[in-house]
Amino acid sequence: MPIPHTDVMPALDFDTLTTPHERDRPTADPLLPPVDELPASASQPEAVCRRVRDELMLDGNARLNLATFVTTWMEPQARELMAETAEKNLADRAEYPQITAMEERCVRMLARLWHAPRPAEVRGCSTTGSSEAAMLGGLALKRRWQDRRRAQGRDTERPNIVMGSNVQVGWKKFANYFEVEPRYVPMEPGRYHLTPDTLTAYCDDNTIGVVAVLGSTFDGSYEPVADICLALDGYQAATGTDIPVHVDGASGAMVAPFLDPGLMWDFQLERVASINTSGHKYGHVFPGLGWALWRDAEALPDDLVFEVDYLGGSSPSFTLNFSRPGAHVVAQYYSFLRYGFEGLRDLAARSRTTARALADRIAAIAPYELVTDGSELPAFAFRVAPGTEGLTVFDVSHAMRARGWHLPAYTFPAPCQDVSVLRVVVRTGFTAELAGMFVADLTEVTRRLHTDRLSPSLS
């Protein structure tokens, strides 16, 4: 029977729209197993939300996660702005020109914060995080090297990049995915990051750049960017090879400008071609958001930037992906306006003060000793003193998890693989009360583990 034609569309309330299939279906089994295949039909939104929420209760508490550098607390107003713009696609710049303008303003703010000599000439963009930002920085280094080699009539087949073995995994991905030989300068006992006295031995005419890390994920320490640049100045004077520096400031580039104003690490150094940071770390934005900035147009070759016009209008694009939420850029713009320089300095200072106080307290708990003390990034590493019997950092990490704390334990890269540490990262939202409870739990866990391991068996 034909369906009668009508020109009148029924009114739909999309806030309460349901279908006959959307019933909270009864089940013969009161114990519902996890679902790993697509259900045959739809269910009531309330029932599904409840089920998903119940499962998420088994995840750890993000505020007690001392492993991550990522932001786990934001003000309610920032959360509201993110919720209100969650559906807006940053790639659709013609449709959302104000979010595009906010991104451009954030780039200019960062350019001035990082002492760009000509902020108007800085090129930059937001990314999904520091890994993407690092890859974009690496691609620009590689393309500049290739262009220079072609102009000299030389091959472009064997590029390499020099970095400490402590680099974050994003750089290892860059080298793997984009076919650049990674040259890792190894750690040494007591030296756990890149230093100028070791790096030039790994450089040659095929080196596209050196990565200097402002805030190592292993121990929170800063690499000496100015001294690294000075060593490369000497290398250029001796060999004629000009090697640019990319600063991976995933965490430190949003700490050092506020707490270490005398530290030379950014665009004040002429050899620094590009910098990345994570808005979702000490930029106080939920994941994922990163930023990549280049000193000028010369540092970012034009042929890496695409003009996109099929969404309406024309806009440049230099990203590894395309569509992504604009909400994070809105949140970053909010945090910059909300806190300003003084407010961001205060937040960073509170975190560093808490980190240093925690480090001092932990150093007083036998048998721990500090590897770093939180005086650079608001993060530090500590270990069980060598020669301690019956206790490892992995035992401590496991026992602290039972109290709800995620305290990471790991070993350093070779040849320092005999150094195993625990790391504490202090972020906004980690209050003095939480810090006190952490120290109390660590003290009790350590006492209990030590007693249990040293006591004779009762069996």
C-alpha positions as CSV (number, residue, x, y, z in Angstrom):
1,M,0.0,0.0,0.0
2,P,1.5,3.3,-1.0
3,I,2.5,5.8,1.8
4,P,0.3,8.9,1.5
5,H,2.1,12.0,0.6
6,T,2.1,15.0,2.9
7,D,3.8,18.4,2.7
8,V,3.7,18.8,6.4
9,M,6.6,17.4,8.4
10,P,5.8,16.4,11.9
11,A,7.3,18.5,14.7
12,L,10.1,16.7,16.5
13,D,11.5,17.5,19.9
14,F,15.1,16.4,19.5
15,D,15.7,16.7,23.3
16,T,13.2,13.9,24.0
17,L,13.2,12.0,20.8
18,T,12.8,8.2,21.2
19,T,11.9,5.3,19.0
20,P,10.0,2.1,19.8
21,H,13.4,0.4,20.1
22,E,14.6,2.7,22.9
23,R,13.3,0.7,25.8
24,D,15.3,-0.3,28.8
25,R,15.2,-3.9,27.8
26,P,14.8,-6.5,30.6
27,T,17.3,-9.2,30.8
28,A,17.2,-12.7,32.2
29,D,20.7,-12.3,33.5
30,P,21.0,-9.7,36.3
31,L,24.8,-9.7,36.0
32,L,25.5,-7.8,32.8
33,P,28.8,-8.6,31.2
34,P,30.9,-6.0,29.4
35,V,29.8,-5.4,25.8
36,D,32.3,-6.0,23.0
37,E,30.1,-6.2,20.0
38,L,27.5,-3.8,18.6
39,P,24.0,-4.4,20.2
40,A,21.3,-5.4,17.8
41,S,19.0,-2.6,18.8
42,A,18.9,0.7,20.7
43,S,18.4,1.3,24.4
44,Q,17.2,4.1,26.7
45,P,19.9,6.8,27.0
46,E,19.5,6.9,30.8
47,A,20.2,3.2,31.1
48,V,23.2,3.3,28.8
49,C,24.6,6.3,30.6
50,R,24.2,4.6,33.9
51,R,26.0,1.5,32.6
52,V,28.9,3.4,31.2
53,R,29.2,5.6,34.3
54,D,29.2,2.5,36.5
55,E,32.1,1.0,34.5
56,L,34.1,4.3,34.7
57,M,33.9,4.1,38.5
58,L,36.6,1.4,38.2
59,D,39.1,3.9,36.7
60,G,41.5,5.7,38.9
61,N,40.9,9.1,40.3
62,A,42.6,11.6,38.0
63,R,43.5,14.0,40.9
64,L,45.5,11.2,42.5
65,N,47.4,10.4,39.3
66,L,51.0,11.6,40.1
67,A,52.3,10.0,36.9
68,T,50.7,12.4,34.4
69,F,51.8,15.9,33.5
70,V,48.4,16.4,31.9
71,T,45.8,18.8,33.4
72,T,43.3,17.1,35.6
73,W,41.5,20.1,37.1
74,M,39.9,23.1,35.5
75,E,37.5,25.8,36.8
76,P,33.8,25.2,36.2
77,Q,33.6,28.2,33.8
78,A,36.3,26.7,31.6
79,R,34.5,23.3,31.6
80,E,31.3,25.1,30.6
81,L,33.0,26.8,27.7
82,M,34.4,23.5,26.5
83,A,31.0,21.9,26.7
84,E,29.4,24.8,24.8
85,T,31.9,24.5,22.0
86,A,32.4,20.7,21.9
87,E,30.7,20.3,18.6
88,K,32.7,23.0,16.8
89,N,35.3,21.8,14.3
90,L,38.5,23.8,14.4
91,A,39.2,22.8,10.8
92,D,36.0,24.7,9.7
93,R,37.5,28.1,10.0
94,A,35.1,29.9,7.8
95,E,32.2,28.8,9.9
96,Y,33.9,29.5,13.2
97,P,36.0,32.6,12.6
98,Q,36.1,33.6,16.3
99,I,37.7,30.3,17.4
100,T,40.2,30.8,14.6
101,A,40.9,34.3,15.9
102,M,41.3,33.0,19.4
103,E,43.9,30.5,18.1
104,E,45.8,33.2,16.4
105,R,45.8,35.4,19.5
106,C,47.1,32.5,21.6
107,V,50.0,32.0,19.1
108,R,50.9,35.7,19.4
109,M,50.7,35.6,23.2
110,L,53.1,32.6,23.2
111,A,55.4,34.3,20.7
112,R,55.8,37.3,23.1
113,L,56.1,35.0,26.1
114,W,58.9,33.2,24.4
115,H,60.7,36.4,23.4
116,A,60.3,36.2,19.7
117,P,62.3,39.1,18.2
118,R,59.6,39.8,15.7
119,P,56.3,38.4,17.1
120,A,54.3,39.3,14.0
121,E,56.5,37.1,11.9
122,V,56.2,34.0,14.1
123,R,54.2,31.2,12.5
124,G,52.3,28.8,14.7
125,C,49.3,26.6,15.2
126,S,47.5,24.5,17.8
127,T,47.8,20.7,17.7
128,T,46.3,17.7,19.4
129,G,49.2,17.6,21.8
130,S,53.0,17.9,22.1
131,S,53.5,14.7,20.1
132,E,51.9,16.2,17.0
133,A,53.6,19.5,17.7
134,A,57.0,17.7,17.9
135,M,56.4,15.9,14.7
136,L,55.5,19.1,12.9
137,G,58.7,20.7,14.3
138,G,60.7,17.7,13.1
139,L,59.1,17.8,9.6
140,A,60.0,21.5,9.3
141,L,63.6,20.7,10.3
142,K,63.8,17.8,7.8
143,R,62.3,19.9,4.9
144,R,64.7,22.8,5.6
145,W,67.6,20.4,5.5
146,Q,66.4,18.8,2.3
147,D,65.9,22.2,0.6
148,R,69.4,23.3,1.6
149,R,70.9,20.0,0.3
150,R,69.1,20.2,-3.0
151,A,70.2,23.8,-3.5
152,Q,73.8,22.5,-3.1
153,G,73.2,19.6,-5.5
154,R,73.7,17.0,-2.8
155,D,71.6,13.9,-1.8
156,T,68.8,14.0,0.8
157,E,68.8,10.3,1.6
158,R,70.3,10.0,5.1
159,P,68.9,12.6,7.5
160,N,69.5,12.2,11.2
161,I,68.3,14.0,14.3
162,V,70.3,14.3,17.6
163,M,68.6,14.1,21.0
164,G,69.1,12.7,24.5
165,S,67.9,9.2,25.3
166,N,65.5,10.8,27.7
167,V,63.2,12.3,25.0
168,Q,59.5,11.6,25.1
169,V,58.2,8.9,22.8
170,G,56.7,11.4,20.3
171,W,60.3,12.0,19.0
172,K,60.9,8.3,18.6
173,K,57.7,8.2,16.6
174,F,58.8,11.1,14.5
175,A,62.1,9.4,13.6
176,N,60.3,6.1,12.8
177,Y,57.3,7.4,10.9
178,F,59.2,10.0,8.8
179,E,62.4,8.0,8.2
180,V,65.0,10.1,10.0
181,E,67.8,8.3,11.8
182,P,67.5,9.0,15.6
183,R,70.9,9.5,17.3
184,Y,70.4,9.2,21.0
185,V,73.0,10.6,23.3
186,P,73.1,8.2,26.2
187,M,72.7,9.0,29.8
188,E,75.6,8.6,32.2
189,P,75.5,8.0,36.0
190,G,74.6,11.4,37.5
191,R,73.8,12.9,34.1
192,Y,70.3,12.0,33.0
193,H,69.7,14.4,30.1
194,L,71.5,16.0,27.1
195,T,74.5,18.2,27.8
196,P,76.7,20.2,25.5
197,D,79.9,18.3,26.1
198,T,78.5,15.1,24.5
199,L,76.2,16.1,21.7
200,T,78.5,17.3,18.9
201,A,80.1,13.9,18.6
202,Y,76.7,12.7,17.3
203,C,76.3,15.5,14.7
204,D,77.4,15.6,11.1
205,D,76.4,17.2,7.8
206,N,73.2,15.1,7.7
207,T,71.9,16.3,11.0
208,I,68.6,18.1,10.5
209,G,68.5,19.5,14.0
210,V,69.1,18.9,17.7
211,V,66.2,18.5,20.2
212,A,66.6,20.1,23.6
213,V,64.1,19.2,26.2
214,L,62.9,21.8,28.7
215,G,61.6,19.5,31.3
216,S,62.5,15.8,31.0
217,T,59.7,13.4,31.6
218,F,62.1,11.1,33.4
219,D,63.1,13.4,36.2
220,G,61.7,16.9,35.6
221,S,65.1,18.5,34.8
222,Y,65.8,21.2,32.2
223,E,68.3,20.6,29.6
224,P,70.8,23.5,29.2
225,V,69.5,24.9,26.0
226,A,71.8,28.0,25.9
227,D,74.9,25.8,26.4
228,I,73.7,23.4,23.7
229,C,73.3,26.3,21.3
230,L,76.8,27.5,22.2
231,A,78.2,24.1,21.5
232,L,76.6,24.1,18.1
233,D,78.0,27.6,17.5
234,G,81.4,26.1,18.0
235,Y,80.6,23.1,15.8
236,Q,79.5,25.5,13.0
237,A,82.7,27.5,13.3
238,A,84.8,24.3,13.1
239,T,82.9,22.5,10.3
240,G,80.7,25.1,8.6
241,T,77.6,23.0,9.3
242,D,74.7,25.1,10.7
243,I,72.4,22.9,12.9
244,P,69.2,24.4,14.2
245,V,67.6,23.6,17.6
246,H,64.0,22.6,18.4
247,V,63.0,23.1,22.0
248,D,60.6,20.5,23.3
249,G,59.0,22.6,26.0
250,A,56.0,20.3,26.4
251,S,55.9,21.1,30.1
252,G,58.7,23.6,30.8
253,A,57.8,26.2,28.2
254,M,54.7,27.0,30.3
255,V,56.7,27.1,33.6
256,A,60.1,28.7,32.9
257,P,58.8,32.0,31.5
258,F,57.0,32.6,34.8
259,L,59.4,31.1,37.4
260,D,62.8,31.3,35.7
261,P,62.9,34.7,33.8
262,G,66.7,34.8,33.7
263,L,66.9,31.4,32.0
264,M,68.0,31.5,28.3
265,W,66.1,28.8,26.4
266,D,63.7,30.3,23.9
267,F,63.7,32.6,20.8
268,Q,66.2,34.9,22.4
269,L,68.7,32.3,21.2
270,E,69.2,32.7,17.5
271,R,69.8,29.0,16.9
272,V,66.3,28.1,18.3
273,A,64.2,27.7,15.2
274,S,61.0,26.2,16.8
275,I,59.3,25.4,20.1
276,N,56.5,23.2,21.2
277,T,54.4,23.1,24.3
278,S,51.3,21.3,25.7
279,G,48.4,23.5,26.5
280,H,47.0,20.5,28.3
281,K,49.9,20.4,30.8
282,Y,50.9,23.5,32.6
283,G,48.7,25.5,30.2
284,H,45.8,24.4,32.4
285,V,43.6,22.8,29.6
286,F,42.2,19.3,29.6
287,P,43.8,17.0,26.9
288,G,44.4,17.2,24.2
289,L,46.0,20.5,23.1
290,G,49.5,21.4,22.0
291,W,51.2,24.4,20.4
292,A,54.0,24.6,17.8
293,L,55.7,27.9,17.0
294,W,58.4,28.7,14.4
295,R,60.7,31.8,14.7
296,D,59.7,33.1,11.3
297,A,58.5,32.1,7.8
298,E,62.0,30.8,6.9
299,A,61.8,28.3,9.8
300,L,58.6,26.8,8.4
301,P,58.8,26.1,4.6
302,D,55.8,27.2,2.7
303,D,55.4,23.9,0.9
304,L,54.4,22.2,4.2
305,V,51.4,24.5,4.6
306,F,48.2,23.7,2.7
307,E,45.5,26.1,1.7
308,V,42.0,24.6,2.3
309,D,39.0,26.1,0.6
310,Y,36.4,23.4,0.4
311,L,34.8,24.2,3.7
312,G,34.1,27.8,2.6
313,G,36.7,30.5,2.5
314,S,40.4,29.8,2.4
315,S,42.6,29.0,5.3
316,P,46.1,27.6,5.9
317,S,46.6,24.1,7.5
318,F,49.7,22.5,8.9
319,T,48.6,19.6,11.0
320,L,48.9,15.8,10.8
321,N,45.1,15.4,11.2
322,F,42.3,17.7,10.0
323,S,39.0,17.8,12.0
324,R,39.4,18.3,15.7
325,P,37.5,20.1,18.5
326,G,37.8,23.8,18.8
327,A,36.8,23.6,22.5
328,H,40.4,23.2,23.6
329,V,41.5,26.4,21.9
330,V,38.6,28.2,23.6
331,A,39.7,26.8,26.9
332,Q,43.3,27.9,26.3
333,Y,42.2,31.4,25.4
334,Y,40.0,31.4,28.6
335,S,43.0,30.4,30.8
336,F,45.2,33.1,29.3
337,L,42.6,35.8,29.9
338,R,41.5,34.4,33.2
339,Y,45.0,34.2,34.9
340,G,47.2,36.5,32.9
341,F,50.9,36.6,33.5
342,E,50.7,37.1,37.3
343,G,48.1,34.4,37.7
344,L,50.0,31.8,35.7
345,R,53.1,32.7,37.6
346,D,51.2,32.1,40.9
347,L,49.8,28.7,39.7
348,A,53.3,27.6,38.7
349,A,54.9,28.9,41.9
350,R,52.4,27.0,44.0
351,S,53.0,23.8,42.2
352,R,56.8,24.2,42.5
353,T,56.6,25.1,46.1
354,T,54.5,22.0,46.8
355,A,56.9,19.8,44.7
356,R,59.9,21.0,46.6
357,A,58.2,20.6,50.0
358,L,57.2,17.1,49.1
359,A,60.7,16.2,47.9
360,D,62.1,17.4,51.2
361,R,59.7,15.3,53.2
362,I,60.3,12.2,51.1
363,A,64.1,12.7,51.4
364,A,63.6,12.4,55.1
365,I,61.9,9.0,54.8
366,A,64.3,6.1,54.9
367,P,65.4,4.5,52.6
368,Y,64.6,7.1,49.9
369,E,67.0,9.5,48.2
370,L,66.2,12.2,45.6
371,V,67.3,12.1,42.0
372,T,65.9,15.6,41.4
373,D,64.1,17.9,43.8
374,G,61.4,19.8,41.9
375,S,63.4,23.0,41.5
376,E,62.9,23.1,37.8
377,L,59.6,21.4,36.6
378,P,57.2,21.0,39.6
379,A,58.1,17.3,39.3
380,F,60.8,15.1,40.9
381,A,62.2,11.6,40.9
382,F,63.4,9.6,43.9
383,R,64.6,6.1,44.4
384,V,65.3,3.5,47.0
385,A,68.9,4.0,48.3
386,P,71.3,1.4,46.7
387,G,72.0,-1.5,49.0
388,T,68.6,-1.5,50.5
389,E,67.4,-5.0,51.0
390,G,63.8,-6.3,50.5
391,L,62.3,-3.1,48.9
392,T,62.0,-1.9,45.3
393,V,60.3,1.1,43.8
394,F,57.9,-1.3,42.0
395,D,56.8,-2.7,45.3
396,V,56.1,0.8,46.5
397,S,54.2,1.8,43.4
398,H,52.0,-1.3,43.6
399,A,51.3,-0.7,47.3
400,M,50.4,3.0,46.8
401,R,48.0,2.0,44.1
402,A,46.0,0.1,46.7
403,R,45.6,3.5,48.4
404,G,44.3,5.1,45.2
405,W,47.6,6.8,44.2
406,H,49.1,6.3,40.8
407,L,52.8,6.7,41.6
408,P,54.9,5.5,38.5
409,A,57.9,3.3,38.9
410,Y,60.3,2.8,35.9
411,T,64.0,2.4,35.0
412,F,66.2,4.8,33.1
413,P,67.4,4.0,29.6
414,A,70.7,2.2,29.0
415,P,73.4,2.5,30.2
416,C,71.6,3.7,33.4
417,Q,69.1,0.8,33.5
418,D,70.2,0.0,37.0
419,V,68.6,3.2,38.2
420,S,64.9,2.7,39.0
421,V,62.9,5.6,40.3
422,L,59.5,6.8,41.4
423,R,58.2,10.1,40.0
424,V,55.8,12.7,41.4
425,V,54.3,15.4,39.2
426,V,52.6,18.3,41.0
427,R,49.8,20.1,39.0
428,T,47.2,22.6,39.8
429,G,44.5,20.9,41.9
430,F,47.1,18.9,43.9
431,T,46.3,20.6,47.2
432,A,48.3,20.8,50.4
433,E,45.8,18.5,52.0
434,L,46.4,15.9,49.2
435,A,50.1,16.3,49.6
436,G,49.9,15.7,53.3
437,M,47.8,12.5,52.7
438,F,50.3,11.3,50.1
439,V,53.3,11.7,52.4
440,A,51.4,9.9,55.2
441,D,50.4,7.0,52.9
442,L,53.9,6.7,51.5
443,T,55.4,6.6,55.0
444,E,53.0,3.9,56.1
445,V,53.4,1.9,53.0
446,T,57.2,2.0,53.2
447,R,57.2,1.0,56.9
448,R,54.9,-1.9,56.2
449,L,56.8,-3.2,53.2
450,H,60.1,-2.9,54.9
451,T,58.8,-4.7,58.0
452,D,57.1,-7.4,56.0
453,R,60.2,-8.1,53.9
454,L,62.6,-8.1,56.8
455,S,60.4,-10.1,59.3
456,P,61.0,-13.9,59.4
457,S,58.3,-16.0,57.7
458,L,55.5,-17.3,60.0
459,S,55.0,-20.4,57.9
